[in-house]
């Protein structure tokens, strides 16, 4: 992160967001909100770290991130499944 100009102090926040957010989605807890947060994070990460489209691998990584964003947006729109914690609270 430091090599790309992003402060290393943000690393614990990134780890918490990625691991905590992933676990929350697996459990189906606050799925819509967490999906939106992870989608925004992924777009920002793609823009910061994979912006050199002249490098073929960077282009592929950027496209991979955009595919992940698409899946997260689907989760945000449709929500969690029938066995999720979100559905159990209703």
FIKOLZA-1660 file (N, C-alpha, C; in steps of 0.1 Angstrom, whole numbers, plus 5000, padded with zeros to 4 digits):
% residues 90
   i   px   py   pz ch aa at
   1 5008 4988 5000  A  X  N
   1 5000 5000 5000  A  X CA
   1 5009 5012 5000  A  X  C
   2 5019 5012 5008  A  X  N
   2 5028 5024 5008  A  X CA
   2 5035 5027 4995  A  X  C
   3 5038 5016 4987  A  X  N
   3 5044 5018 4974  A  X CA
   3 5035 5025 4964  A  X  C
   4 5022 5024 4966  A  X  N
   4 5012 5030 4958  A  X CA
   4 5007 5043 4963  A  X  C
   5 5013 5048 4974  A  X  N
   5 5009 5061 4979  A  X CA
   5 4998 5061 4989  A  X  C
   6 4994 5049 4993  A  X  N
   6 4983 5048 5003  A  X CA
   6 4989 5045 5017  A  X  C
   7 4985 5053 5027  A  X  N
   7 4991 5051 5040  A  X CA
   7 4990 5037 5046  A  X  C
   8 5000 5032 5051  A  X  N
   8 5000 5018 5057  A  X CA
   8 4991 5017 5069  A  X  C
   9 4988 5028 5075  A  X  N
   9 4980 5028 5087  A  X CA
   9 4966 5024 5084  A  X  C
  10 4962 5024 5071  A  X  N
  10 4949 5020 5067  A  X CA
  10 4947 5005 5066  A  X  C
  11 4959 4998 5067  A  X  N
  11 4959 4983 5065  A  X CA
  11 4949 4976 5075  A  X  C
  12 4949 4979 5088  A  X  N
  12 4940 4972 5097  A  X CA
  12 4925 4974 5093  A  X  C
  13 4922 4986 5088  A  X  N
  13 4908 4989 5084  A  X CA
  13 4905 4981 5072  A  X  C
  14 4914 4980 5062  A  X  N
  14 4912 4971 5050  A  X CA
  14 4910 4957 5054  A  X  C
  15 4918 4952 5063  A  X  N
  15 4917 4938 5067  A  X CA
  15 4904 4935 5074  A  X  C
  16 4900 4944 5083  A  X  N
  16 4887 4943 5089  A  X CA
  16 4875 4943 5080  A  X  C
  17 4876 4953 5070  A  X  N
  17 4865 4954 5060  A  X CA
  17 4864 4941 5051  A  X  C
  18 4876 4936 5047  A  X  N
  18 4876 4925 5038  A  X CA
  18 4872 4912 5045  A  X  C
  19 4878 4909 5057  A  X  N
  19 4875 4897 5064  A  X CA
  19 4861 4898 5071  A  X  C
  20 4859 4909 5078  A  X  N
  20 4846 4910 5085  A  X CA
  20 4835 4911 5075  A  X  C
  21 4836 4919 5065  A  X  N
  21 4826 4920 5055  A  X CA
  21 4823 4907 5048  A  X  C
  22 4834 4899 5045  A  X  N
  22 4832 4886 5038  A  X CA
  22 4824 4877 5047  A  X  C
  23 4828 4876 5060  A  X  N
  23 4821 4867 5069  A  X CA
  23 4807 4871 5071  A  X  C
  24 4804 4884 5072  A  X  N
  24 4791 4889 5073  A  X CA
  24 4782 4885 5061  A  X  C
  25 4788 4886 5049  A  X  N
  25 4780 4882 5037  A  X CA
  25 4778 4867 5038  A  X  C
  26 4787 4859 5042  A  X  N
  26 4785 4845 5043  A  X CA
  26 4774 4841 5052  A  X  C
  27 4773 4848 5063  A  X  N
  27 4763 4846 5073  A  X CA
  27 4750 4853 5069  A  X  C
  28 4750 4862 5060  A  X  N
  28 4738 4869 5056  A  X CA
  28 4734 4879 5066  A  X  C
  29 4744 4886 5072  A  X  N
  29 4741 4896 5082  A  X CA
  29 4743 4910 5076  A  X  C
  30 4733 4919 5076  A  X  N
  30 4734 4932 5070  A  X CA
  30 4740 4931 5056  A  X  C
  31 4735 4922 5048  A  X  N
  31 4740 4919 5035  A  X CA
  31 4740 4931 5025  A  X  C
  32 4729 4938 5025  A  X  N
  32 4728 4949 5015  A  X CA
  32 4738 4960 5018  A  X  C
  33 4739 4964 5031  A  X  N
  33 4748 4975 5035  A  X CA
  33 4763 4971 5033  A  X  C
  34 4766 4959 5037  A  X  N
  34 4780 4954 5036  A  X CA
  34 4784 4952 5021  A  X  C
  35 4775 4948 5013  A  X  N
  35 4777 4946 4999  A  X CA
  35 4780 4959 4992  A  X  C
  36 4773 4970 4996  A  X  N
  36 4775 4983 4990  A  X CA
  36 4789 4988 4995  A  X  C
  37 4792 4986 5008  A  X  N
  37 4805 4991 5013  A  X CA
  37 4817 4983 5006  A  X  C
  38 4815 4970 5004  A  X  N
  38 4826 4963 4997  A  X CA
  38 4827 4966 4983  A  X  C
  39 4816 4969 4976  A  X  N
  39 4816 4973 4962  A  X CA
  39 4823 4986 4961  A  X  C
  40 4820 4996 4969  A  X  N
  40 4827 5009 4969  A  X CA
  40 4842 5007 4971  A  X  C
  41 4845 4999 4981  A  X  N
  41 4859 4996 4984  A  X CA
  41 4866 4990 4972  A  X  C
  42 4860 4981 4966  A  X  N
  42 4866 4974 4954  A  X CA
  42 4868 4983 4943  A  X  C
  43 4859 4992 4940  A  X  N
  43 4861 5002 4929  A  X CA
  43 4872 5011 4932  A  X  C
  44 4873 5016 4945  A  X  N
  44 4885 5024 4949  A  X CA
  44 4898 5017 4948  A  X  C
  45 4898 5004 4952  A  X  N
  45 4910 4996 4951  A  X CA
  45 4914 4994 4937  A  X  C
  46 4905 4991 4928  A  X  N
  46 4908 4989 4914  A  X CA
  46 4914 5002 4908  A  X  C
  47 4908 5014 4911  A  X  N
  47 4913 5026 4906  A  X CA
  47 4927 5030 4911  A  X  C
  48 4929 5027 4923  A  X  N
  48 4942 5030 4929  A  X CA
  48 4954 5020 4925  A  X  C
  49 4950 5007 4924  A  X  N
  49 4961 4998 4922  A  X CA
  49 4962 4991 4909  A  X  C
  50 4951 4993 4901  A  X  N
  50 4951 4986 4887  A  X CA
  50 4947 4996 4876  A  X  C
  51 4953 5007 4876  A  X  N
  51 4950 5018 4867  A  X CA
  51 4959 5018 4854  A  X  C
  52 4969 5010 4854  A  X  N
  52 4979 5010 4842  A  X CA
  52 4974 5000 4832  A  X  C
  53 4965 5004 4823  A  X  N
  53 4959 4995 4814  A  X CA
  53 4969 4991 4802  A  X  C
  54 4980 4998 4801  A  X  N
  54 4990 4994 4792  A  X CA
  54 4996 4980 4796  A  X  C
  55 4996 4978 4809  A  X  N
  55 5001 4965 4814  A  X CA
  55 4989 4955 4814  A  X  C
  56 4990 4945 4805  A  X  N
  56 4979 4935 4803  A  X CA
  56 4974 4929 4816  A  X  C
  57 4983 4926 4825  A  X  N
  57 4979 4920 4838  A  X CA
  57 4971 4930 4847  A  X  C
  58 4975 4942 4846  A  X  N
  58 4968 4952 4854  A  X CA
  58 4953 4954 4849  A  X  C
  59 4952 4953 4835  A  X  N
  59 4939 4954 4829  A  X CA
  59 4930 4942 4834  A  X  C
  60 4936 4930 4834  A  X  N
  60 4929 4918 4838  A  X CA
  60 4925 4919 4853  A  X  C
  61 4934 4924 4861  A  X  N
  61 4930 4926 4875  A  X CA
  61 4919 4936 4877  A  X  C
  62 4920 4947 4869  A  X  N
  62 4909 4957 4870  A  X CA
  62 4896 4951 4866  A  X  C
  63 4895 4943 4855  A  X  N
  63 4883 4937 4850  A  X CA
  63 4878 4927 4861  A  X  C
  64 4887 4920 4867  A  X  N
  64 4883 4911 4878  A  X CA
  64 4876 4918 4889  A  X  C
  65 4882 4929 4893  A  X  N
  65 4876 4937 4904  A  X CA
  65 4862 4942 4900  A  X  C
  66 4860 4946 4887  A  X  N
  66 4847 4951 4883  A  X CA
  66 4837 4940 4882  A  X  C
  67 4841 4927 4879  A  X  N
  67 4833 4916 4880  A  X CA
  67 4828 4913 4894  A  X  C
  68 4837 4915 4904  A  X  N
  68 4834 4914 4918  A  X CA
  68 4824 4924 4922  A  X  C
  69 4826 4936 4917  A  X  N
  69 4817 4947 4920  A  X CA
  69 4803 4944 4915  A  X  C
  70 4802 4938 4903  A  X  N
  70 4789 4934 4898  A  X CA
  70 4782 4924 4907  A  X  C
  71 4789 4914 4912  A  X  N
  71 4783 4905 4921  A  X CA
  71 4779 4911 4934  A  X  C
  72 4787 4920 4939  A  X  N
  72 4783 4927 4951  A  X CA
  72 4770 4936 4949  A  X  C
  73 4769 4942 4938  A  X  N
  73 4757 4950 4935  A  X CA
  73 4745 4941 4934  A  X  C
  74 4746 4929 4928  A  X  N
  74 4735 4920 4928  A  X CA
  74 4731 4916 4942  A  X  C
  75 4741 4914 4951  A  X  N
  75 4737 4911 4965  A  X CA
  75 4730 4923 4972  A  X  C
  76 4735 4935 4968  A  X  N
  76 4729 4947 4974  A  X CA
  76 4714 4948 4969  A  X  C
  77 4712 4945 4957  A  X  N
  77 4698 4946 4951  A  X CA
  77 4689 4935 4956  A  X  C
  78 4693 4923 4956  A  X  N
  78 4684 4912 4959  A  X CA
  78 4685 4907 4974  A  X  C
  79 4695 4911 4981  A  X  N
  79 4697 4908 4995  A  X CA
  79 4701 4893 4997  A  X  C
  80 4700 4889 5009  A  X  N
  80 4705 4875 5013  A  X CA
  80 4694 4865 5010  A  X  C
  81 4698 4852 5011  A  X  N
  81 4689 4841 5008  A  X CA
  81 4680 4838 5020  A  X  C
  82 4673 4828 5018  A  X  N
  82 4663 4824 5028  A  X CA
  82 4669 4819 5042  A  X  C
  83 4681 4814 5042  A  X  N
  83 4687 4809 5054  A  X CA
  83 4696 4819 5060  A  X  C
  84 4696 4832 5057  A  X  N
  84 4705 4842 5062  A  X CA
  84 4700 4847 5075  A  X  C
  85 4709 4854 5082  A  X  N
  85 4705 4860 5095  A  X CA
  85 4696 4872 5092  A  X  C
  86 4697 4878 5080  A  X  N
  86 4688 4889 5077  A  X CA
  86 4674 4884 5076  A  X  C
  87 4671 4873 5071  A  X  N
  87 4658 4867 5069  A  X CA
  87 4653 4862 5082  A  X  C
  88 4661 4857 5091  A  X  N
  88 4657 4851 5104  A  X CA
  88 4652 4862 5113  A  X  C
  89 4656 4874 5111  A  X  N
  89 4652 4885 5120  A  X CA
  89 4639 4891 5117  A  X  C
  90 4633 4887 5106  A  X  N
  90 4619 4892 5102  A  X CA
  90 4608 4885 5109  A  X  C
% end
